[in-house]
Amino acid sequence: MSILADPATLAILVVAVVLLGMAKGGLAGVGALATPLAALVLPPATAAALLLPVLIVQDVISVWSFRKTWDGWIIGWMLPGAALGILAGWYYAERVNEAQLMAALGAITLAFGLYRLWVERGGRIVAASQSPGWGGSLFGFATGLTSQIAHAGGPPFQMWVTPRRLPHLVFIGTSSVLFALINWMKVPAYLALGAFPHEVVVAALLLMPLAIVSTLLTVRWMKRMNPERFYVLIYALMVLLGAKLLWDGLSG
């Protein structure tokens, strides 16, 4: 029986794929909700495996759309840490308490989003962060770890990169390139865990058209967005996302 044969499962996976499309189109972070949502109707490991091919297809669109606006310095510092995080997530896959990890991530994300909204309230201009590159490697580790476990690497990335106050299209482009590389790095670990049985691959392929359309529509919206409103929107989403992850982690 196909994974998508059940109407409730299909409906929830459609919402999850749309959230991923919004994240890949530029609303970084909201994609972290997709795996917990899909896990309502599928085993968590199956939900994560099904969404990975969808993410990789969406990466192609987002990287192409923002191929001229990305920061190689940030990627250069974050990627090695992310690779170590992915290895740790794979090695400790059976021993990680996902609920506790998501609760901690949610609490930190919520606090960070509220703090930034307070600091930048009323349109205040805040000096861009000049944190050292090694800090990016630490946040990269957290990005790789949470991405490997639950495709939830957006918040750690945002915590290090948003204070740098990049032009909003550079922020989106940098996120697109980094997570495209991270998602391909996750493939061997998922293969080693035997995460791609036939029914998972078929379901992922059937969801691909929706994945493409949702990403393209969000890309179009992001390119037209007022840059001054972009970071306010990102911080507000971080507050909502952090609260949701915290609630799910504590109640799980």
VMD Tcl script that draws the C-alpha trace (Angstrom):
set ca {
  {0.00 0.00 0.00}
  {1.31 3.44 -0.95}
  {2.25 5.86 1.82}
  {0.09 8.49 0.12}
  {-3.01 6.28 -0.13}
  {-4.33 7.48 3.23}
  {-6.00 10.94 2.83}
  {-4.86 12.18 6.25}
  {-1.26 11.17 5.57}
  {-1.38 12.80 2.14}
  {-2.78 16.06 3.53}
  {-0.13 16.35 6.24}
  {2.71 15.51 3.84}
  {1.43 18.16 1.42}
  {1.62 20.76 4.18}
  {5.11 19.54 5.16}
  {6.36 19.83 1.57}
  {4.90 23.33 1.22}
  {6.69 24.37 4.41}
  {9.94 23.04 2.98}
  {9.28 24.94 -0.24}
  {8.79 28.14 1.75}
  {12.04 27.51 3.61}
  {13.98 26.82 0.43}
  {12.44 29.85 -1.23}
  {13.81 32.14 1.46}
  {11.80 31.82 4.66}
  {14.66 30.06 6.38}
  {13.74 28.05 9.43}
  {10.11 27.17 8.80}
  {11.26 23.95 7.19}
  {12.16 22.71 10.68}
  {8.45 22.15 11.24}
  {8.15 19.75 8.31}
  {9.68 16.63 9.86}
  {7.81 16.87 13.19}
  {4.62 17.41 11.19}
  {5.26 14.42 8.91}
  {6.11 12.36 12.00}
  {2.50 12.73 13.10}
  {1.53 10.20 10.41}
  {4.80 8.33 9.76}
  {7.58 6.90 11.93}
  {10.11 9.74 12.50}
  {12.91 7.98 10.57}
  {10.59 7.35 7.61}
  {9.36 10.95 7.66}
  {12.93 12.30 7.58}
  {13.95 9.88 4.81}
  {10.93 10.75 2.65}
  {11.61 14.47 2.91}
  {15.33 14.31 2.06}
  {14.88 13.72 -1.71}
  {12.27 16.48 -1.71}
  {14.76 18.82 -0.07}
  {17.46 17.98 -2.61}
  {15.17 18.81 -5.55}
  {14.15 22.06 -3.87}
  {17.84 22.85 -3.31}
  {18.43 22.83 -7.06}
  {15.77 25.50 -7.53}
  {16.87 27.71 -4.65}
  {20.58 27.53 -5.49}
  {19.89 28.39 -9.14}
  {17.57 31.24 -8.13}
  {20.14 32.82 -5.78}
  {23.32 31.65 -7.49}
  {24.70 35.21 -7.74}
  {24.07 36.20 -4.12}
  {25.86 34.10 -1.52}
  {28.72 34.50 0.95}
  {31.53 31.99 0.55}
  {33.28 33.06 3.78}
  {30.29 32.02 5.88}
  {29.91 28.71 4.06}
  {33.65 28.03 4.36}
  {33.50 28.34 8.14}
  {30.17 26.58 8.73}
  {30.54 23.60 6.39}
  {33.34 21.72 8.24}
  {31.40 21.97 11.50}
  {28.25 20.85 9.71}
  {30.06 17.78 8.37}
  {31.08 16.81 11.91}
  {27.53 17.40 13.11}
  {26.15 15.11 10.42}
  {28.62 12.38 11.42}
  {27.65 12.76 15.07}
  {23.95 12.63 14.20}
  {24.47 9.45 12.18}
  {26.70 7.77 14.77}
  {24.39 8.56 17.68}
  {21.15 8.09 15.73}
  {19.88 5.36 18.04}
  {20.96 7.11 21.23}
  {19.82 10.70 20.69}
  {16.67 11.73 22.54}
  {15.08 13.67 19.70}
  {12.36 15.22 21.90}
  {14.93 16.68 24.31}
  {17.10 17.94 21.47}
  {14.16 19.66 19.77}
  {13.01 21.15 23.08}
  {16.46 22.63 23.68}
  {16.63 23.92 20.11}
  {13.15 25.40 20.46}
  {13.99 27.18 23.73}
  {17.18 28.71 22.30}
  {15.45 29.71 19.06}
  {12.54 31.32 20.94}
  {14.87 33.28 23.22}
  {17.05 34.42 20.32}
  {14.09 35.54 18.21}
  {12.57 37.53 21.09}
  {15.93 39.10 21.90}
  {16.52 40.25 18.33}
  {13.00 41.64 18.00}
  {13.57 43.61 21.20}
  {17.00 44.90 20.17}
  {15.75 45.96 16.73}
  {12.34 47.24 17.86}
  {11.01 50.33 16.14}
  {13.34 49.94 13.19}
  {16.49 50.54 15.26}
  {19.70 50.12 13.30}
  {21.93 47.61 15.05}
  {25.61 47.22 14.20}
  {26.32 44.05 12.26}
  {27.98 41.25 14.19}
  {31.68 40.67 13.59}
  {31.87 37.32 15.37}
  {34.94 35.24 14.43}
  {34.80 32.48 11.87}
  {35.40 29.71 14.41}
  {32.06 30.63 15.97}
  {30.51 29.73 12.63}
  {32.09 26.28 12.85}
  {30.42 25.72 16.23}
  {27.06 26.80 14.90}
  {27.78 24.73 11.82}
  {28.12 21.65 14.03}
  {24.71 22.35 15.57}
  {23.30 22.94 12.08}
  {24.61 19.62 10.78}
  {23.50 17.68 13.87}
  {19.92 18.97 13.91}
  {19.70 18.72 10.14}
  {20.78 15.07 10.15}
  {18.34 14.14 12.88}
  {15.24 16.11 11.86}
  {16.05 18.44 8.92}
  {15.98 21.24 11.52}
  {19.28 22.98 10.78}
  {17.73 26.36 10.00}
  {17.65 27.88 13.51}
  {21.36 27.34 14.37}
  {22.28 28.82 10.97}
  {20.06 31.83 11.62}
  {21.49 32.43 15.08}
  {24.98 32.97 13.69}
  {24.17 34.56 10.33}
  {21.21 36.92 10.96}
  {23.19 39.23 13.30}
  {25.67 39.77 10.47}
  {22.97 41.80 8.69}
  {23.68 40.54 5.19}
  {21.60 41.91 2.31}
  {18.49 39.75 2.40}
  {19.14 38.05 -0.95}
  {22.71 37.22 0.13}
  {21.32 35.72 3.34}
  {18.91 33.55 1.34}
  {21.56 32.58 -1.21}
  {24.05 31.62 1.48}
  {21.43 29.49 3.22}
  {20.52 27.85 -0.10}
  {24.08 26.87 -0.99}
  {25.02 25.70 2.51}
  {21.96 23.50 2.96}
  {22.25 22.08 -0.54}
  {25.74 20.87 0.38}
  {24.57 19.62 3.78}
  {21.68 17.64 2.29}
  {23.97 15.84 -0.15}
  {26.36 15.10 2.73}
  {23.46 13.47 4.60}
  {22.68 11.00 1.80}
  {25.42 8.42 2.64}
  {24.30 8.33 6.28}
  {20.68 7.76 5.26}
  {21.74 5.04 2.83}
  {23.81 3.38 5.55}
  {20.74 3.38 7.78}
  {18.66 1.75 5.01}
  {16.24 4.66 5.00}
  {15.04 4.51 1.37}
  {12.73 1.52 0.79}
  {10.69 1.50 -2.42}
  {7.50 3.02 -0.98}
  {9.43 5.97 0.50}
  {11.11 6.73 -2.84}
  {7.79 6.52 -4.73}
  {6.05 8.85 -2.27}
  {8.90 11.35 -2.52}
  {8.72 11.31 -6.33}
  {4.97 11.90 -6.28}
  {5.44 14.94 -4.04}
  {8.14 16.47 -6.26}
  {5.84 18.68 -8.41}
  {4.39 20.33 -5.31}
  {7.90 20.76 -3.93}
  {9.01 22.57 -7.08}
  {5.97 24.86 -7.30}
  {6.04 25.86 -3.62}
  {9.75 26.73 -3.84}
  {9.36 28.78 -7.03}
  {6.45 30.79 -5.63}
  {8.34 31.64 -2.44}
  {11.47 32.59 -4.40}
  {9.38 35.00 -6.43}
  {7.93 36.54 -3.27}
  {11.31 36.87 -1.56}
  {12.86 38.67 -4.52}
  {10.09 41.27 -4.35}
  {10.14 41.69 -0.57}
  {11.18 44.95 1.06}
  {14.65 44.19 2.51}
  {13.87 46.22 5.66}
  {11.01 43.89 6.52}
  {12.90 40.68 5.82}
  {14.73 40.33 9.13}
  {11.70 41.30 11.19}
  {9.81 38.50 9.44}
  {12.65 36.03 10.05}
  {12.82 36.86 13.76}
  {9.05 36.61 14.13}
  {9.13 33.20 12.45}
  {11.93 32.14 14.78}
  {9.76 33.02 17.80}
  {6.85 30.97 16.45}
  {9.10 28.10 15.38}
  {10.96 28.08 18.69}
  {7.72 27.97 20.65}
  {6.42 25.11 18.48}
  {9.61 23.04 18.79}
  {9.76 23.66 22.53}
  {6.15 22.59 22.98}
  {6.59 19.47 20.82}
  {9.79 18.52 22.62}
  {8.32 18.91 26.08}
  {5.08 17.15 25.22}
  {6.88 14.35 23.36}
}
mol new
graphics top color blue
foreach p $ca { graphics top sphere $p radius 0.5 }
foreach p [lrange $ca 0 end-1] q [lrange $ca 1 end] { graphics top cylinder $p $q radius 0.2 }
display resetview
